[in-house]
Amino acid sequence: MPKVDYGLDAPKMVRRLASRAGLMMVIAIVLYYANRTTNPAAALPLATSLFSIGLSLGLVAGVMFLSSRVAKLKVRDRILESIPWRGDENVLDVGCGRGLFLIGAAKRLKKGKATGVDTWQADDLSGNTAEAALANAKTEGVADRIKIETADARKLPFAAASFDVVLSSLALHNINSSQERTKALTEIARVLKSGGYLAIFDIFHTGAYAKTLEQLCFEDIRLSPLTLLWCVPTRSLTARKA
Ligand SMILES: C[S@@+](CC[C@H](N)C(=O)[O-])C[C@H]1O[C@@H](n2cnc3c(N)ncnc32)[C@H](O)[C@@H]1O
């Protein structure tokens, strides 16, 4: 039986941080042993400084790894538990990647369908392909309840009011300008039914999303307390379309 794998976020950055951490610590040790007899007064402070920098980089890499592999799964469950599921919803996951939220939602459906859209950026998630999301859905036993399409959050290929629930995890911050992120939120609002639920989990811009959703006439907008997953400000936001 293949194992479910929802991928590692920002894999290149995690690898780069980890390798630089290792390199820095090795250099610190080598310099210490090379200088400790000829220049003992400088050897220890120099090695300690370099080693501390390496250790800090390693810690950031470790936090990023654990945020992807452990914390994100718990956040997903908490967010999905906050939605009052009937079981017949049409769900959309914007930037679904390998299907973490998509499959979690599909597991809560009896009759409904969960659709995932993505642009499949390799730098954002390891092994980021529609095939990987489908393989995970098969392994989790929900392949018959999900659909996957290639589409940009700013131009969703769905009619207005198509979905009862829209989810988006760690996707919208990848859109560079705030104007373009507003465009994506406006698209999300368009495809969500009146009375439908929206849940966004993201880094950096969640406060701005809340303001935009207010302007788009969402109600019951709730921001979770700030956390430092991935070593940056991270929050989830839930809201209901009026
Ligand atoms: C960090 S991954 C998160 C994937 C998944 N939601 C999760 O939490 O595991 C971000 C995802 O957003 C997708 N993405 C980035 N920009 C996008 C856009 N403009 N429209 C749709 N998806 C986008 C990336 O391809 C990637 O799959």
The ligand as a Gaussian input file, in Angstrom:
#p B3LYP/6-31G(d) Opt

LIG

0 1
 C        2.754000      25.700000      -0.004000
 S        1.760000      24.885000      -1.178000
 C        0.372000      24.351000      -0.182000
 C       -0.404000      23.226000      -0.814000
 C       -1.590000      22.731000      -0.007000
 N       -2.658000      23.696000       0.012000
 C       -1.168000      22.364000       1.395000
 O       -1.484000      23.109000       2.341000
 O       -0.499000      21.342000       1.560000
 C        1.055000      26.241000      -2.079000
 C        0.257000      25.805000      -3.277000
 O       -0.367000      26.938000      -3.894000
 C       -0.257000      26.786000      -5.304000
 N       -0.388000      28.110000      -5.939000
 C        0.498000      29.121000      -5.904000
 N        0.001000      30.175000      -6.576000
 C       -1.228000      29.822000      -7.032000
 C       -2.242000      30.473000      -7.783000
 N       -2.069000      31.722000      -8.225000
 N       -3.381000      29.795000      -8.060000
 C       -3.558000      28.519000      -7.620000
 N       -2.639000      27.856000      -6.901000
 C       -1.488000      28.494000      -6.600000
 C        1.101000      26.139000      -5.486000
 O        1.248000      25.551000      -6.751000
 C        1.091000      25.140000      -4.335000
 O        0.518000      23.925000      -4.706000

